[in-house]
Amino acid sequence: MSDLLLCAIFTAFTMVRVIKGSWLRNPQYLATGILGAVVGALLLHAFWPAYDDDFIVGGVTGIFGSWAGMALFDAILGMA
């Protein structure tokens, strides 16, 4: 489980850098990206615990989880 979480978190750093730019100018997106990646990894573990040690699945979980976190954050800010 820890390998999956680490891979998802490090992928969230990359996704924020690619999509939103510098981490220092956008710490809110880094936080939501990490939170989305961790939630995605925990959901994956809850439904498919056999994928805990898979490096590729952890990366894909990090990509989609961090993207979903940032998209949800943008949607919430757009509503306010």
C-alpha positions in Angstrom: 0.0 0.0 0.0 2.8 2.4 0.8 4.4 1.9 -2.6 1.1 2.8 -4.3 0.7 6.0 -2.1 4.2 7.2 -2.8 3.9 6.7 -6.5 0.6 8.5 -6.5 2.0 11.4 -4.5 5.1 11.8 -6.7 3.0 11.7 -9.8 0.8 14.4 -8.3 3.8 16.7 -8.1 4.5 16.1 -11.8 0.9 16.6 -12.8 0.7 20.0 -11.0 4.0 21.1 -12.6 2.8 20.1 -16.1 -0.8 21.4 -15.8 -0.6 24.5 -13.6 3.0 25.5 -13.5 5.3 26.2 -10.6 4.5 24.7 -7.2 5.5 27.9 -5.4 3.0 30.0 -7.3 0.2 27.4 -7.0 0.5 25.6 -3.6 -3.3 25.2 -3.5 -3.2 23.0 -6.6 -0.4 21.0 -5.2 -2.4 20.3 -2.1 -5.5 19.3 -4.0 -3.4 17.2 -6.4 -1.9 15.3 -3.5 -5.2 14.9 -1.8 -6.8 13.6 -5.0 -4.0 11.2 -5.6 -4.2 9.8 -2.1 -8.0 9.5 -2.3 -7.6 7.7 -5.6 -5.1 5.4 -4.2 -7.2 4.6 -1.2 -10.2 3.9 -3.4 -8.2 1.7 -5.6 -7.0 -0.2 -2.5 -10.6 -0.5 -1.2 -11.9 -2.0 -4.5 -8.9 -3.9 -5.9 -6.3 -4.6 -3.2 -4.3 -6.9 -5.5 -2.9 -3.8 -7.3 -1.1 -2.5 -4.3 2.4 -3.4 -5.6 1.8 -2.4 -9.3 4.0 0.6 -10.3 2.0 1.4 -13.4 -1.3 1.3 -11.7 0.0 3.6 -9.0 1.2 6.1 -11.7 -2.2 6.0 -13.5 -3.9 6.5 -10.1 -1.7 9.5 -9.4 -2.4 11.0 -12.8 -6.2 10.7 -12.7 -6.5 11.3 -8.9 -4.4 14.5 -9.0 -6.2 15.7 -12.1 -9.6 15.0 -10.5 -8.6 16.9 -7.4 -7.5 19.9 -9.3 -10.6 19.8 -11.5 -12.9 19.6 -8.5 -11.0 22.5 -6.9 -11.4 24.6 -10.0 -15.1 23.7 -10.2 -15.6 24.7 -6.5 -13.9 28.0 -7.1 -15.9 28.6 -10.3 -19.1 28.2 -8.3 -18.1 30.7 -5.6 
